Amino acid sequence: GENVEQHPSTLSVQEGDSAVIKCTYSDSASNYFPWYKQELGKRPQLIIDIRSNVGEKKDQRIAVTLNKTAKHFSLHITETQPEDSAVYFCAAWTGSYQLTFGKGTKLSVIP
Amino acid sequence: DGGITQSPKYLFRKEGQNVTLSCEQNLNHDAMYWYRQDPGQGLRLIYYSQIVNDFQKGDIAEGYSVSREKKESFPLTVTSAQKNPTAFYLCASSPGLAGVDTQYFGPGTRLTVL
């Protein structure tokens, strides 16, 4: 089955700096890659997603890039703010109606 | 995701008891899912259902059961056979049967075994 590795597990950045979280996947048939943000005790919220026919997608300060050949995708957050502090999860669609999630990255933005 | 509700928010279970977690959605979504979240483990799929009266096991189905009698509802029962049920349980739904669909999550139920 699909395996998704996410790095780093924790990330601290100064306010205003950029943050990058990387994920690799194993199943070359995976074709949908969402990113979720989860604040403490809350539900995961979709922040951006990308499909395999696109290499990059941006939404204001957030961008996701996808390299299908290398089977990895990354989340980029620019001009980080304290409210960006949360746990971020990547996921890959396996094709059998299942999402496989990475183990999460705890992002701390230091004011 | 505001159209997905879970109850209760907190649940306490004694050893040997079965408990049922509720998940309801009013988004007219066909597919529904149950995940378990443990610290440092990410989200792991327990069961999913693509359509009424049909459901499939996920990666960690042992000790759990589900039903899908109505499109809007997908309750999860944690049985006494689940040896370590303390966790945060998340229900999700996605629009259709096409396969690749965004999943939207409910607010979760935190289950604690006493």
Interface residues (C-beta under 8 A of the other chain):
Chain A: G1 Q6 S9 N31 Y32 P34 Y36 K42 R43 P44 Q45 L46 D49 R51 F89 W93 G95 Y97 Q98 L99 F101 G102 K103 G104
Chain B: D1 A31 G40 Q41 G42 L43 R44 L45 Y48 Q50 Q56 G58 D59 L90 G99 V100 T102 Q103 Y104 F105 G106 P107 G108
